[in-house]
Amino acid sequence: MNPYEVLGVDRSASAEDIKKAYRTAAMKNHPDRNPGDHKAEERFKEVAGAYEVLSDPSRRDAFDRYGTTDAPGSASGMGGMHDIFSGFGLDDAMRAFMENFGFSSGGSGSRAVHGEDVSVRVNLDLEEAALGGRRDIEVERNVACGKCSGTGADATAGSDTCRQCNGAGKVSSIRNTLLGSFRTVNQCNVCNGRGTIPKKLCTGCKGRGFKSKKSTIAVDLPAGLSKGHYIRLRGQGHHPGQDGVPGDLKLLINSIDYGPFKREEDDLVYPLTISYPQAVLGGEFSVPTPDGDSIKVKVGSGTNSGTRFKHKHHGMGRLNRRGRGDLLVEVDIHVPSKVKRGDKELLKKLDESSSFQVKNR
């Protein structure tokens, strides 16, 4: 279930927009307003489930990141309390609490500096969105300086011991709180936890530890992506320099070119336009697929406009699941606005035939 599609809102929708969409859809499909309508009842359940996901910031974030409301991974194996609470979206509140009461936010009293994330918008064609594949992305980002390996220091000049922390990279202090006195250990803000200060800055990056560089990164796209999804590549963002940790690269799916198809969740609908004689007599037609191939579709005699023919497993890939949706071929009967005089005579004769008589006439 895509909760955004169920409620009919964009991924950038505010909490208030989501609430309004939920109220409208819930009132429209409420069982009391649709007695005996099982489809409306199922729709009402879908709307409630979608709102339950999007009204919860953590579950909404999980869906935006992974296409599911259950984010992969758990607190076990994460580094320090900072990472654990960050995973639950409580980073700022927890860090403020710990700092106010004299605790250190990291297990070792220091925390690596993280670089900024890099966001890139990409436009997909139907085959990429339906089947997935590999896409080369060109991105400009800060990478570790090759001359100093990201330290920002001239390797030939050497370094001095930091006087602030005496080479420990950490400084301690005593804080008195309502709960008593606590000893805290934090990263030295003079040497940024390295314990040394370079005598001379690197000439390649002027001491920053990073340089701007254009790179081409190969990205594996999963099948079944939708507009608004994004793919996060850990450690492929900006490098902050000085032994820091690079940020992430986020690929936002900006648009998808579905061509002649229309998407309905994991299914694709192809409009097949046929003539009136073809609808009456039937026939076989060639229909394209998102794979780039084509399939034969048999239309039986006496087919009405709006009839759909299902071809299984020719639709969109199912994001984070196995299998594919279906291809639905929807018949549309072409009615010409202008006909020749001879054709009009033929139509008049057909209209008089018992085969073309309408029962309610």
URJOZI-V44864 format. One record per run of one state. SS is the DSSP state (H for helix, E for strand, - for the rest). FROM is the first residue (numbers start at 0). LEN is the number of residues. Records with the same first field share a line. If there is no record, write none. Layout:
SS: FROM-LEN + FROM-LEN
This chain:
-: 0-2 + 7-7 + 29-8 + 54-2 + 66-13 + 87-3 + 100-13 + 114-3 + 131-1 + 144-8 + 153-5 + 161-8 + 177-2 + 187-8 + 198-2 + 201-8 + 221-8 + 233-11 + 245-3 + 257-3 + 264-2 + 281-1 + 288-5 + 299-8 + 311-5 + 317-6 + 324-2 + 334-6 + 352-1 + 356-5
H: 2-5 + 14-15 + 37-17 + 56-10 + 79-8 + 90-10 + 125-6 + 275-6 + 340-12 + 353-3
E: 113-1 + 117-8 + 132-12 + 152-1 + 158-3 + 169-8 + 179-8 + 195-3 + 200-1 + 209-12 + 229-4 + 244-1 + 248-9 + 260-4 + 266-9 + 282-6 + 293-6 + 307-4 + 316-1 + 323-1 + 326-8
